[in-house]
Amino acid sequence: MNMHTPPPAMPEVPALPTFPQTYAFHYPGGPTAVLLIHGLTGTPAELKLVAKGLVRAGYSVYGVQLAGHCGSEADLLATGWKDWLASALEAFDRIRRDHDTVFVGGLSMGALLSLQVAAHRPDQVAGCLLYSPTMFYDGWSIPRASVIIHIAILCGLGRFFRFRENFPYGIKDDRLRARVQAAMESGRSEEAGLLYMPGRSLGQLLYMIRDLKGRLSSLRMPAIVLHAREDDVTSIRNASYLAANLGGNVEKVLLENSYHMITLDQERELVIDHSVGFLKRLEPRRQAAVPFGLALSRARS
């Protein structure tokens, strides 16, 4: 895309209806905040280990529960991507009332929602932490026929499709995979997400991806992309695509011993370390940009 082409007009984001945040979390830690967003059919629990690592490093961390998630397939089908974005924006705006500096990050679809938040709140997002971003479903466990299925879904045939989560469930660690599989198969969606993804919900994600692609070059905030080289759901093409097309500085880190769920899998401590390093490299710049008199008045208040 031509770098001078203006991004498409912002879509209308609905006012968020009352939706329980039963499984959202908040870990207080410091003046700088991080908002973490889970993936499609997922749950805030998939980000709690990384969140606790960020808290140990001195950050306040919030995990949002997206509309329609942590319940039944019917709950999910009652919502679309603009509802999920509305959940993330509402959480971001609430956090901004208490924190001057807010970073946004997420796993899989949550990484894309992080970029959508940055697009809808220009100059307010300090940076994005993108874990296994899902611009393309092209990992080694995805059938080649999925391209044809995606076209059918975008043509309005999503109601005829329903996809079961299958081995290896995005997790390389055998014992963790067994626990996650057991939770999904027993219907504990608040712990491990839904076992099935409705085709119409996948269609909503594909619509959001199509919208986001036209905005990438206009997003100037710094970002870090962490992606497993052996990701079973989304290949490292996803990381390379964002590094090449985002308008700001992008750090790309490839992990060697994980699958898609890098916030839970065998290298989660590396994910935490790289995330903390990214946050700390940016903080001095932001603090230096605050006028001395303003910084002094804040220190005295």
C-alpha positions in Angstrom: 0.0 0.0 0.0 1.2 3.5 -0.8 2.6 5.0 2.4 0.7 8.3 1.6 -2.7 6.6 1.2 -4.9 7.8 4.1 -6.3 5.0 6.3 -9.9 4.1 5.8 -12.5 5.9 7.9 -13.0 4.5 11.4 -15.9 2.1 11.6 -18.8 2.9 14.0 -18.1 1.2 17.3 -21.3 0.4 19.2 -21.9 1.5 22.8 -21.0 -1.5 24.9 -24.1 -3.1 26.5 -23.9 -4.1 30.1 -21.7 -7.2 30.1 -20.3 -8.9 33.1 -16.5 -8.7 33.7 -16.6 -11.8 35.9 -13.2 -13.1 34.8 -11.4 -9.8 34.1 -8.5 -9.1 36.4 -6.5 -6.2 37.8 -3.1 -6.5 39.5 -1.8 -3.2 40.9 1.9 -2.7 40.6 3.0 0.8 39.5 2.1 4.1 37.8 2.5 2.7 34.3 -0.3 0.3 33.2 -0.6 -2.5 30.7 -4.0 -3.6 29.3 -3.9 -7.3 28.0 -6.5 -8.7 25.6 -7.2 -12.4 25.1 -7.9 -14.2 21.8 -11.0 -15.3 20.0 -12.9 -18.0 22.0 -10.3 -17.4 24.7 -10.3 -16.1 28.2 -8.3 -13.6 30.4 -6.7 -16.6 32.1 -4.4 -17.2 29.1 -2.6 -13.9 30.0 -2.4 -14.2 33.8 1.1 -15.6 33.9 2.5 -12.9 31.8 0.5 -10.3 33.7 2.0 -11.5 37.0 5.5 -11.2 35.5 4.8 -7.6 34.5 3.5 -6.8 38.0 6.8 -8.2 39.5 8.6 -5.7 37.2 6.6 -2.8 38.6 3.6 -2.4 36.3 -0.1 -2.3 36.9 -1.8 -4.9 34.7 -5.4 -5.2 33.6 -7.0 -8.1 31.7 -10.2 -7.5 29.9 -13.0 -10.0 29.3 -14.3 -9.5 25.8 -18.0 -9.4 25.1 -19.5 -12.8 24.5 -16.5 -14.7 25.9 -16.1 -17.1 28.9 -19.6 -18.4 28.3 -21.4 -20.5 25.7 -21.2 -20.6 21.9 -24.5 -18.8 21.9 -23.0 -16.0 23.9 -20.2 -15.6 21.4 -22.5 -15.7 18.4 -24.5 -12.8 19.9 -21.5 -10.5 19.5 -19.2 -9.4 16.6 -15.8 -7.8 16.2 -17.0 -4.3 16.9 -18.5 -5.5 20.2 -15.1 -7.1 21.1 -13.4 -3.8 20.2 -15.9 -1.9 22.3 -14.9 -4.0 25.3 -11.3 -3.2 24.8 -11.9 0.5 24.3 -14.0 0.7 27.4 -11.3 -1.0 29.4 -8.6 1.3 27.9 -10.6 4.5 28.6 -11.2 3.4 32.2 -7.5 2.7 32.8 -6.5 6.0 31.3 -8.4 7.8 34.0 -6.0 6.4 36.5 -2.7 6.1 34.5 -1.0 8.6 32.3 0.9 5.9 30.5 -0.9 2.8 29.2 0.5 0.1 26.9 -1.8 -2.4 25.2 -1.0 -6.0 24.4 -2.8 -9.2 23.5 -2.6 -12.8 22.3 -3.6 -13.9 18.8 -6.8 -11.9 18.0 -6.1 -9.9 21.1 -2.9 -8.6 19.5 -5.0 -7.3 16.6 -7.5 -5.7 19.0 -4.5 -4.0 20.6 -3.7 -2.4 17.2 -7.4 -1.4 16.7 -7.3 0.3 20.2 -4.2 2.2 19.0 -6.0 3.2 15.8 -9.1 4.4 17.7 -7.1 6.2 20.4 -4.2 7.8 18.5 -1.4 9.3 20.6 -2.8 7.7 23.7 -1.4 4.2 23.4 2.3 4.2 24.6 3.1 1.0 22.7 1.8 -2.4 21.7 2.9 -5.9 22.9 1.8 -8.3 20.1 1.9 -12.0 21.1 1.3 -14.5 18.2 -0.7 -12.0 16.1 -3.2 -13.7 13.8 -3.3 -11.8 10.5 -3.2 -15.2 8.6 -4.3 -18.6 9.7 -1.3 -20.4 8.1 0.4 -22.5 10.8 1.5 -26.0 10.3 -1.6 -27.5 11.9 -4.0 -25.5 9.6 -5.4 -27.5 6.6 -4.6 -26.0 3.2 -8.3 -26.1 2.4 -8.8 -23.3 5.0 -8.2 -20.7 2.4 -11.3 -21.9 0.5 -13.3 -22.1 3.7 -12.3 -18.5 4.7 -13.5 -17.3 1.3 -16.8 -19.1 1.8 -17.2 -17.5 5.3 -16.5 -14.0 3.9 -19.2 -14.7 1.4 -21.7 -15.1 4.2 -21.7 -18.9 4.6 -20.2 -18.9 8.1 -23.4 -20.4 9.6 -22.5 -23.7 7.9 -19.1 -24.1 9.6 -18.0 -25.0 13.1 -14.4 -25.7 14.0 -13.1 -27.9 16.8 -9.9 -27.1 18.6 -7.5 -29.9 17.8 -4.1 -31.2 18.7 -1.8 -29.6 19.8 -4.2 -26.9 21.1 -1.4 -24.2 20.6 0.7 -25.7 23.4 4.0 -27.6 23.1 4.2 -28.5 26.8 2.6 -31.9 27.2 1.4 -31.6 30.8 0.0 -28.1 30.3 -1.7 -29.2 27.0 -3.4 -32.1 28.8 -4.8 -29.7 31.5 -6.1 -27.2 28.9 -7.6 -30.0 26.8 -9.4 -31.4 29.8 -10.8 -28.0 30.7 -12.1 -27.3 27.2 -13.7 -30.7 26.8 -15.4 -30.4 30.2 -16.9 -27.0 29.1 -15.0 -24.8 31.5 -14.7 -22.0 29.0 -13.7 -19.5 31.6 -10.5 -21.5 32.2 -9.4 -22.5 28.7 -11.8 -21.1 26.2 -14.4 -22.8 24.0 -13.7 -26.2 22.4 -15.5 -25.1 19.2 -15.3 -21.9 17.1 -18.4 -20.9 15.2 -17.8 -20.1 11.6 -19.7 -16.8 12.0 -17.3 -15.8 14.8 -14.3 -16.6 12.6 -15.9 -14.5 9.9 -16.1 -11.6 12.3 -12.3 -11.9 12.9 -11.7 -12.0 9.2 -13.7 -8.8 8.7 -11.6 -7.2 11.5 -8.4 -8.2 9.8 -9.5 -6.8 6.5 -10.3 -3.5 8.3 -7.0 -3.4 10.1 -4.8 -4.0 7.1 -5.7 -0.6 5.7 -4.6 1.1 9.0 -1.3 -0.5 9.7 0.9 2.2 8.1 -0.8 5.0 10.0 0.0 3.4 13.4 3.1 5.1 14.6 3.4 3.7 18.2 6.3 1.4 18.9 5.5 -2.3 19.1 7.1 -5.6 19.9 6.0 -8.8 18.1 6.8 -12.1 19.8 6.1 -15.2 17.8 7.0 -18.9 17.9 8.9 -20.2 15.0 6.9 -23.4 15.2 3.5 -21.7 15.8 0.9 -24.3 14.8 -1.9 -21.7 14.1 -0.1 -18.7 12.6 3.3 -18.9 10.9 6.1 -16.4 11.4 4.8 -14.7 8.2 2.4 -12.9 10.6 5.3 -11.3 12.6 7.1 -10.4 9.4 4.0 -8.8 7.9 3.4 -6.6 10.9 7.1 -5.6 11.1 7.1 -4.6 7.5 3.7 -2.8 7.5 3.3 -1.0 10.8 4.2 2.7 10.6 6.3 2.8 13.8 9.4 1.0 15.1 8.8 -2.7 15.5 10.9 -5.2 17.4 10.5 -8.8 16.2 11.4 -11.7 18.5 11.2 -15.4 17.4 10.8 -18.1 20.0 12.3 -21.5 19.5 10.4 -23.9 21.9 6.7 -22.9 21.9 3.6 -23.2 19.8 0.8 -20.6 19.4 0.0 -19.9 23.1 3.3 -18.4 24.0 1.9 -16.7 27.1 1.3 -20.1 28.6 3.8 -22.4 26.9 7.4 -23.4 27.7 9.0 -20.0 27.0 6.5 -17.8 28.9 9.4 -16.5 31.1 11.2 -15.3 27.9 7.9 -13.6 26.8 7.9 -11.8 30.2 11.6 -10.8 29.9 11.2 -9.4 26.4 8.0 -7.6 27.3 9.6 -6.0 30.4 12.7 -5.0 28.4 10.4 -3.4 25.7 8.5 -1.4 28.4 11.6 -0.2 30.2 13.3 0.9 27.0 10.3 3.2 26.2 9.6 4.6 29.7 12.7 6.9 29.9 11.8 8.5 26.6 8.2 9.2 27.8 9.4 10.5 31.2 11.9 12.8 29.4 9.1 14.2 27.3 7.2 15.4 30.5 8.1 19.1 31.2 10.1 19.3 34.4 7.6 21.6 36.2 4.8 19.2 35.4 6.8 16.2 36.7 7.7 18.2 39.9 4.1 19.1 40.5 3.1 15.4 40.1 5.7 14.3 42.5 4.5 16.8 45.1 0.8 15.9 44.7 
